């Protein structure tokens, strides 16, 4: 089974580094070092830096917007 703590550490490290330095300046080596994992651990979860970046964005979007906000309120009409 995959270690969810490593998943979280990778996403946190990548998100922090992307915000601090920008996408182009961040290497997977730097993410691995900050997350305390090997680069092979990152590649076991993500195909490349683009996939990791997309996962960071997805996580941040899910944090910012709850899935409930996309469910209609049964007391309101669909038009509203």
Beta strands, then each sheet from edge to edge (+ up, - down):
end
